[in-house]
C-alpha cells in the first residue's frame, strides 16, 4: 500500500523519535485523546473555558499528546511556546518536535486502523497522506 520511499520516511520518523530518551521523560496520565477546539466549550462572556466534552478517545499516555490537535489544527508553534506561562521547566523546542511527531503519526494510525477494519477507503486515504508527507520531506 505504500512505496519504499514512504516506508523509509515512516521508519526514519519513528527511529528519530524513539532514539531520543527525552521523549519518554514523562509520567503517563489520563488523556482526553481527541482534544481540539470542537471539544472545548469556551465562554466569551468570561473569556474562559467552561467545559470539555467527548471523552470517547480517552486513554493513558504522554501528557503532551493531548495538545496535538490544538497545535496542528489551530495555533502551531506560537501556541506551544506560550506554555512556559503555565508549565514549569518545559523544553519548548522538544515539545514542538513531539507535537510534530504525534501529528505525523496520524496517517500511520489511520492506515493500520483501515487494514484492521478492512476499510479500503480509510487505508487508501492514509496511504495517500503518507506518500504526500514522504514526498514533501524528500524535498526539504
C-alpha positions as CSV (number, residue, x, y, z in Angstrom):
1,X,0.0,0.0,0.0
2,X,2.9,2.4,0.5
3,X,6.0,2.9,-1.6
4,X,9.6,2.2,-0.4
5,X,10.1,5.9,0.0
6,X,7.1,6.2,2.3
7,X,8.3,3.2,4.3
8,X,11.7,4.9,4.7
9,X,10.0,8.1,5.8
10,X,8.0,6.2,8.4
11,X,11.0,4.2,9.6
12,X,13.2,7.4,9.9
13,X,10.4,9.3,11.7
14,X,9.9,6.5,14.3
15,X,13.7,5.8,14.7
16,X,14.3,9.5,15.4
17,X,11.6,9.8,18.0
18,X,12.3,6.5,19.7
19,X,16.1,7.2,19.9
20,X,15.6,10.4,22.0
21,X,15.1,9.4,25.6
22,X,13.8,12.9,26.4
23,X,10.6,12.0,24.6
24,X,9.9,9.5,27.4
25,X,10.8,11.6,30.4
26,X,7.2,12.0,31.5
27,X,4.8,10.1,33.7
28,X,1.8,8.7,31.8
29,X,-1.5,10.4,32.6
30,X,-5.2,10.1,31.5
31,X,-5.6,11.8,28.2
32,X,-8.7,13.2,26.6
33,X,-7.4,11.6,23.3
34,X,-9.2,14.0,20.9
35,X,-8.8,17.4,22.4
36,X,-9.5,20.0,19.8
37,X,-11.3,23.3,19.7
38,X,-14.5,21.5,18.8
39,X,-14.4,19.7,22.2
40,X,-13.7,22.8,24.3
41,X,-16.6,24.9,25.5
42,X,-15.5,28.5,25.7
43,X,-17.4,31.3,27.3
44,X,-16.8,34.6,25.5
45,X,-18.5,36.4,28.4
46,X,-16.0,35.3,30.9
47,X,-13.2,34.7,28.4
48,X,-12.6,31.3,29.9
49,X,-13.0,27.6,29.2
50,X,-16.3,26.4,30.8
51,X,-16.1,22.8,29.9
52,X,-14.6,19.9,27.8
53,X,-16.8,17.3,26.1
54,X,-16.5,14.0,24.2
55,X,-14.2,11.7,26.2
56,X,-14.7,8.8,23.8
57,X,-11.0,8.7,22.9
58,X,-9.7,8.7,26.5
59,X,-6.5,6.8,27.0
60,X,-3.3,6.8,29.1
61,X,-0.1,8.3,27.7
62,X,2.2,11.2,27.3
63,X,0.6,14.3,28.6
64,X,1.9,16.3,25.6
65,X,-0.2,14.2,23.2
66,X,-3.4,16.0,24.2
67,X,-2.1,19.2,22.7
68,X,-1.5,17.7,19.2
69,X,-4.8,18.7,17.6
70,X,-4.8,22.2,19.1
71,X,-1.2,22.6,17.9
72,X,-1.8,21.3,14.4
73,X,-5.3,22.4,13.6
74,X,-5.3,25.9,15.2
75,X,-2.3,27.6,16.7
76,X,1.1,26.0,15.8
77,X,4.5,26.6,17.4
78,X,3.5,30.1,18.7
79,X,0.7,28.3,20.7
80,X,3.2,25.8,22.2
81,X,5.7,28.5,23.1
82,X,3.1,30.1,25.4
83,X,3.2,27.0,27.7
84,X,6.0,28.3,30.0
85,X,3.4,30.6,31.4
86,X,1.5,27.6,32.6
87,X,4.1,24.7,32.9
88,X,7.4,24.8,34.7
89,X,10.7,23.6,33.3
90,X,9.4,22.8,29.8
91,X,11.8,22.5,26.8
92,X,9.5,24.2,24.3
93,X,11.6,23.1,21.3
94,X,11.3,19.5,22.4
95,X,7.5,19.9,22.9
96,X,7.2,21.3,19.3
97,X,9.1,18.4,17.9
98,X,7.0,15.9,19.9
99,X,3.7,17.5,18.6
100,X,5.0,17.4,15.1
101,X,5.8,13.7,15.5
102,X,2.4,13.0,17.0
103,X,0.7,14.7,14.1
104,X,2.8,12.7,11.6
105,X,1.7,9.5,13.3
106,X,-1.9,10.1,12.4
107,X,-1.7,8.7,8.8
108,X,0.2,5.6,10.1
109,X,-2.5,5.1,12.7
110,X,-5.3,5.5,10.1
111,X,-3.5,3.1,7.7
112,X,-3.3,0.4,10.4
113,X,-6.9,1.0,11.5
114,X,-8.1,0.8,7.9
115,X,-6.2,-2.5,7.4
116,X,-7.5,-3.9,10.7
117,X,-11.1,-3.0,9.9
118,X,-10.8,-4.0,6.3
119,X,-11.8,-0.4,5.4
120,X,-10.2,0.0,2.0
121,X,-11.2,3.7,1.8
122,X,-9.5,4.6,5.0
123,X,-6.4,2.6,4.2
124,X,-6.1,4.3,0.7
125,X,-6.7,7.7,2.2
126,X,-4.0,7.1,4.8
127,X,-1.6,5.7,2.2
128,X,-2.0,8.8,0.1
129,X,-1.3,11.0,3.0
130,X,1.8,9.1,3.9
131,X,3.0,9.2,0.3
132,X,2.4,13.0,0.2
133,X,4.3,13.5,3.5
134,X,7.2,11.3,2.4
135,X,7.3,13.3,-0.8
136,X,7.3,16.7,1.0
137,X,10.1,15.5,3.3
138,X,12.2,14.4,0.4
139,X,12.1,18.0,-1.0
140,X,13.3,19.6,2.3
